[in-house]
Amino acid sequence: MAALSRISPCLWFDAEAEDAAQYYVGIFPHSRITQVSHYTEAGHDIHGQPAGRVMVVAFELDGQPFTALNGGPLFHFSEAISFQVMCEDQQEVDYYWDKLGAGGDPAARQCGWLKDRFGLSWQIVPRVLPQLMANPDQASRTMEAMLGMKKLDVAALEKAAAGG
């Protein structure tokens, strides 16, 4: 069993916590649902959820712990928070872009960002991008190329960085 992490994201869903956790676990390697708990009658006057409904799903994505909470319709995801998926190559970029973007908002895709079908924002980033952006001689060309992309194209970014 993995050691408990001090910091773990908690994702607030209306009623889709278990569906979302199963969806994400099916995409990322070395992932699993670790615990599911349900609402009881206790606190019903506060939370308003029926006894037996899934309350919290604890899960790991590639070893990173997450919590998904069915808290009702009060709060929604925004682009102010996103998760970066660092990819080794174009094949990984394509995989995560396609899997996480399936059923998401196609209008919310720019510069490697997408929204999944639950409204959660993800950044699908080739590992080489931060290196290209850190090089003062390449940063402007890389940025200009990136701003014209939806899904990031590793070869096109490297070509732009090289001045091509």
JONORZI-V590314 format. One record per residue. N is the residue number from 1. SS is DSSP state (helix for helix, strand for strand, loop for the rest). PHI is phi in degrees with one decimal (NA if undefined). BURIAL is + if it has 16 or more other ideal C-beta (glycine too) atoms within 10 Angstrom, else -. Layout:
n->(N:N)
ss->(SS:SS)
phi->(PHI:PHI)
burial->(BURIAL:BURIAL)
This chain:
n->(1:2:3:4:5:6:7:8:9:10:11:12:13:14:15:16:17:18:19:20:21:22:23:24:25:26:27:28:29:30:31:32:33:34:35:36:37:38:39:40:41:42:43:44:45:46:47:48:49:50:51:52:53:54:55:56:57:58:59:60:61:62:63:64:65:66:67:68:69:70:71:72:73:74:75:76:77:78:79:80:81:82:83:84:85:86:87:88:89:90:91:92:93:94:95:96:97:98:99:100:101:102:103:104:105:106:107:108:109:110:111:112:113:114:115:116:117:118:119:120:121:122:123:124:125:126:127:128:129:130:131:132:133:134:135:136:137:138:139:140:141:142:143:144:145:146:147:148:149:150:151:152:153:154:155:156:157:158:159:160:161:162:163:164)
ss->(loop:loop:loop:loop:loop:loop:loop:loop:strand:strand:strand:strand:strand:loop:loop:loop:helix:helix:helix:helix:helix:helix:helix:helix:helix:loop:loop:loop:loop:loop:loop:strand:strand:strand:strand:strand:strand:strand:loop:loop:loop:loop:loop:helix:helix:helix:helix:loop:loop:loop:loop:loop:loop:strand:strand:strand:strand:strand:strand:strand:strand:loop:loop:strand:strand:strand:strand:strand:strand:strand:loop:loop:loop:loop:loop:loop:loop:loop:loop:loop:loop:strand:strand:strand:strand:strand:strand:loop:loop:helix:helix:helix:helix:helix:helix:helix:helix:helix:helix:helix:helix:loop:loop:loop:loop:helix:helix:helix:loop:strand:loop:loop:strand:strand:strand:loop:loop:loop:loop:loop:strand:strand:strand:strand:strand:strand:loop:helix:helix:helix:helix:helix:helix:helix:loop:loop:loop:loop:helix:helix:helix:helix:helix:helix:helix:helix:helix:loop:loop:loop:loop:loop:loop:helix:helix:helix:helix:helix:helix:helix:helix:loop:loop:loop)
phi->(NA:-69.1:-67.8:-67.6:-90.2:-67.4:-118.9:-142.6:-65.7:-115.9:-104.2:-90.0:-115.9:-69.2:-144.0:-104.8:-56.3:-69.6:-60.5:-64.4:-60.4:-63.4:-61.8:-65.4:-62.4:-74.4:-96.4:-93.2:-69.5:54.8:-126.9:-165.6:-86.9:-104.4:-165.8:-130.5:-122.1:-123.8:-67.3:-117.7:-67.3:-60.1:80.6:-54.2:-65.7:-97.7:-87.7:69.5:-90.1:-70.3:-58.6:99.1:-68.4:-59.7:-101.4:-133.9:-122.2:-94.3:-150.9:-123.6:-115.1:51.3:90.6:-85.3:-73.6:-136.0:-127.9:-116.1:-117.8:-86.8:-106.4:97.3:-82.6:-65.2:-117.6:-134.8:-70.0:-138.2:-69.3:-64.1:-127.1:-145.8:-114.9:-89.9:-114.5:-82.7:-112.4:-71.8:-156.7:-63.2:-60.0:-68.4:-56.3:-60.4:-60.0:-69.0:-61.3:-68.4:-68.4:-73.6:-81.8:-59.2:80.4:-85.4:-82.7:-66.6:-75.4:-99.1:-126.8:-164.3:54.0:89.0:-95.0:-149.4:-111.5:-82.3:-68.4:-97.8:89.7:-83.4:-91.0:-130.6:-114.8:-101.0:-123.1:-68.6:-56.2:-74.7:-58.7:-59.2:-66.3:-65.5:-74.2:-80.5:-84.1:-58.1:-76.9:-112.4:-59.1:-63.9:-66.4:-65.1:-62.0:-60.7:-65.1:-62.5:-63.6:-91.0:-108.5:-96.7:-77.0:-73.4:-110.0:-58.2:-62.3:-68.1:-66.7:-64.9:-64.5:-61.8:-60.3:-78.0:96.8:-94.3)
burial->(-:-:-:-:-:-:-:-:-:-:+:+:+:-:-:+:+:+:-:+:+:-:+:+:+:-:+:+:-:-:+:-:+:-:-:-:-:-:+:-:-:-:-:-:-:-:-:-:+:-:-:-:-:+:+:+:+:+:+:+:+:-:-:+:+:+:+:+:+:+:+:-:-:-:-:-:+:-:-:-:-:-:+:-:+:-:+:-:-:+:-:+:+:+:-:+:+:-:+:+:+:-:-:+:-:-:-:-:+:-:-:+:+:+:+:+:-:+:+:+:+:+:+:+:+:+:-:+:+:-:-:+:+:-:-:-:-:+:-:-:+:+:-:-:+:+:-:-:-:-:+:+:+:+:-:+:+:+:-:+:+:-:-:-)
